[in-house]
Amino acid sequence: MNKGIVYLVGAGPGDPALITLRGAECLQMAEVVVYDYLANEQLLSHAPATAERIYAGKIGGRHNQGQEEINSLLVEKATEGKIVVRLKGGDPFVFGRGGEECEALYDAGISFEVIPGVTAAVGASAYSGIPLTHRDITASVAFVTGHEDKEKGESNIDWDRLSLGGGTVVFYMGVTTLRQNMQRIIEHGRAPETPVALVRWATTPCQQVLVGTLSDIADRAEECAFKPPAITIVGEVVSLRDKLQWLDKRTLCGRKIIVTRAADQAGEFSSKLAARGAMVLECPTISLVDPENWQLLDMAIRDLSGYDWIIFTSVNAIRYFFKRLDALGFDARAFGNCRICTVGSKTASEMHSFAIKPDLIPSNYTAEGVVEEFSRLDMHNSRVLFPRADKARDIIERELKKMGAYIDSPVTYRNIFPERLPPETLFALEKRSVDCITFTSSSTVKNLAAMLGEELLLDMLKGVVVASIGPITSKTCRDLGLKVDIEPDVYTTEALIQSIEAHFN
Ligand code: SAH
């Protein structure tokens, strides 16, 4: 049997975008992933769905015993011929016990490769605006454990050299031992007024920075109950942060925002919020599924060029429509001379992605806007196709009929709601730590109310800023008794984000 291989991959300090290309490549090949507490779980999405995922934190009780069990697990899986990724926080060889794991693999005759990662000190340095070296300030930096192995007895750290000379010192694992370490460095000769920064959960949306001096940082940390994981940066370079911090200047820095959306749509909106510093909690309230049967839609597709107009009011309608068009063996030529109306700029650009230019884009992105545009045209005896969601309002059908049009509105996809909220979202709501919740359609509001029950919804959203994409969604909120705090003038997610930024600044 072929022996497998183990890739020791540095996951980086937290921000999932900080993994290396090679690291992501290894994850894509993985058959088994053994991952750590400090490795961002989002990185697991690089691995195939079929890969076995093993959380190393669950293995073993005591520290050392746990490590031995991890070593044996790596050997065992690789001996079975598997491609194993050992995903470790930061860099595998910086306080990561990667050396020990490689030794065990070497002893067992198993091939391995080590892929470096951005270590916590380097990640924290960049994301807190504290350069670890600087031509005018210091030319050296030391990475030191703040938590020496007690079983080893005397210290391996040369406190004299560390303290004298003015080089930057970065402690890993030094939150609980902060007071002793700061004291020791002062005793060995560093000025008590030397600036110090603690950086917790560096590079993640939860990053926290606490600045003080060697003499007072421990008190400050105690006052705000500062917790691990954090690194401690000691040195004059810390004072550069006043000028060089950039993360904390982002407009939504540290705001916890719930994004209620269709599961397959949340990505882009959430990443835009996250790019502005928000801590995004995704809360899928809608899953999109196929219609119960395709009969009506199929009839319409087979006769597509016989319609004068086709109206798409959402990106999803276009996606599901084209998916079915394709399944029936047609392509975009099936539209013939049928004119196309799309509602909203996203919807128009989705149409462009199929190389089709919409003929009509109403300036008001609601069903009323569509009706108003069509009321300017002669719709008498025209045939209109409106592929819609199962729970859409019927205003377009009703009003176009009044104008003398024949309208077919086959259900093209259905909205169903998931049974429960993701645990982190529920937890944040219960802890009352949420700043804002966004609703981008009436169904997101209705489904959330259905998932939580109206009474609980109102209670849980007390004090939470409600941001709604437009008047219809806002009305649905108000009908349920929610107060809407934010509603942009243009009904797009981009405008919604801008209004949220304006609100919080
Ligand atoms: N191999 C890892 C370090 C593991 S030791 C690396 O290269 O980064 C664990 C310690 O790393 C934690 O106690 C903490 O001091 C530090 N650490 C890891 N991730 C961190 C993060 N995102 N923010 C701050 N400190 C972090």
Residues whose N, C-alpha, C, O or C-beta is under 5 A from the ligand:
A	BS01	SAH	P13 G14 L38 G89 G90 D91 P92 V94 F95 G96 V118 T119 A120 F171 Y172 M173 G174 V199 R200 W201 A202 P229 A230 I231
